[in-house]
Amino acid sequence: MKSQLLSINDLSTADIHSILSTAAELERITDGPTKKLPTLRGRTVVNLFFEDSTRTRISFETAAKRLSADVINFSAKGSSVSKGESLKDTAQTLQAMGADAVVIRHGSSGAAQRLADSGWISATVINAGDGTHEHPTQALLDAFTISKSFPDRKSDFSGLRVAIVGDILHSRVARSNVLLLSKLGASVTLIAPPTLLPVGVETWPVKISYNMDEQLEEFDVVMMLRIQIERMSNFFFPSEREYSRQYGLNEERLLRMKKSAIVMHPGPMNRGLEISASSADSSRSVIVDQVGNGVLTRMAVLYLLLGGAALTEVGQ
Amino acid sequence: MSAILESADIDRALKRISHEIIEKNQGLESVVLMGIPTRGAYLANRISLILEELGAKVPVGTLDITMHRDDLRLRPPRPLLPTLMPPGGIEGKHVVLVDDVLFSGRTIRAALDALGELGRPRTVQLAVLVDRGHRELPIRADYVGKNLPTSSKESVRVQLSEIDEIDSVEIVGA
């Protein structure tokens, strides 16, 4: 495994299997009375968040703390970034404080890559979402959730049919999931209005549909995406009601799905827009499990990236 | 390289260990076996089969110690091996840790920490197939299949038919 996690493309299939099986083992050993492991004692993980986030930041923080790492939370609001400090200066400050890993969330695509390639810091960089580019740990936790929902498959998803529905255009979750799920053999269908599909989507390893009702009965996994109202600078659909009617997951669509099919959502949800409250709370929904699995998956990533000797530290 | 223990010797050693477990615990009431993967887990299974022949079924689990090792930073990250709680858990039980080779004692120290995460056993005992000496920590085994004096430059290779095709213990290198 590389010493950074910037994109799903950094991971080989073997790396992915290793992350998923590590997460599964971590679930078993943190099931006891004490949830804490001493593994990363003395390592420092910085959560560098330039964008708002609840679950990703808390999830990384919990994961690092369960492994006994020290955690520093840094959010752009209330820091020197709001006084105009550059990414470079912020990074160098963190370097001077001895950060072993930097978990970065940034509104610009490629920010994590920039931080990793710049030579500003020697810490391990983990991408926690960069603009509309990627969110690799979300895809990993989604794959972990799917593998737990279909235990017979282990982490081989060949033939599994996954629908990703909604705002693909702005979704880094969708990008990372498409890459990851197709690496594991799943067949992914993107369902969205043409206005919410990115340019060049026809080159992705996916099928595309504009109609949610077309093959709903065939999917094993239906992943709903949040309509990112804060990124909606243009008119992508006529009205929220119309979007909801055409692409929202409601009771009636839920009933048409396969009996074994599961409903996912990366959160935060717009209840009543892309997903109805009753679908989100139904027995097929694994949305709450996704959160718990997020902590385990991020523990696995932190362990595999920081748990051993850094590659440069391994002497012969 | 000649084998120090062959299949029949390993069987005999495990049978003796099984009898000693019964003797020391005055029966098998509340006794639980926890094998340390990979080979300790197979040995724990074998001991449980022998104990079953001797009259009692004993719960068996496995205990991965990776997250508690003190040498994590000296090597690249290792994959985690399975930890399986024995049926009935370990709380208040007499836990017998089972491993293939006792050397520095560091694995067992890590195992004691890992066990502490899972619960609070009544007692913890240690069974090993081979004790090769060179302890670096104040740890000893309660049940030893074979005491094997070695030089610290040598290494001891245990092979078990479950994964290695044959059963044997040999000293490698010098």
Contacts between the chains, C-beta under 8 A, distances in Angstrom:
chain1	res1	chain2	res2	distance
A	1	B	77	7.9
A	18	B	79	5.9
A	21	B	79	7.0
A	21	B	80	7.3
A	22	B	79	6.7
A	22	B	80	5.2
A	25	B	64	6.7
A	25	B	80	3.9
A	25	B	81	7.4
A	25	B	82	6.5
A	25	B	83	6.6
A	26	B	80	7.1
A	28	B	82	7.5
A	28	B	83	5.2
A	28	B	84	7.4
A	28	B	85	7.8
A	29	B	64	7.0
A	29	B	67	6.8
A	29	B	80	7.9
A	29	B	83	4.9
A	29	B	114	7.5
A	29	B	117	6.6
A	29	B	118	7.6
A	31	B	85	7.9
A	32	B	117	5.3
A	32	B	118	4.5
A	32	B	119	6.2
A	33	B	117	7.8
A	33	B	118	8.0
A	33	B	119	6.6
A	34	B	116	7.7
A	34	B	117	5.1
A	36	B	117	7.9
A	37	B	67	4.6
A	37	B	68	7.4
A	37	B	117	7.1
A	38	B	67	7.3
A	38	B	68	6.3
A	38	B	113	7.2
A	39	B	67	4.6
A	39	B	68	7.6
A	39	B	72	6.5
A	303	B	67	7.5
A	303	B	77	6.4
A	304	B	77	5.0
A	305	B	77	7.7
A	307	B	67	8.0
A	307	B	72	5.7
A	307	B	77	4.4
A	308	B	72	5.8
A	308	B	73	6.8
A	308	B	75	5.7
A	308	B	76	4.4
A	308	B	77	3.6
A	308	B	78	7.0
A	309	B	72	7.9
A	309	B	73	5.2
A	309	B	74	5.8
A	309	B	75	5.8
A	309	B	76	6.1
A	311	B	76	7.2
A	313	B	73	7.1
A	314	B	75	6.8
A	314	B	76	6.2
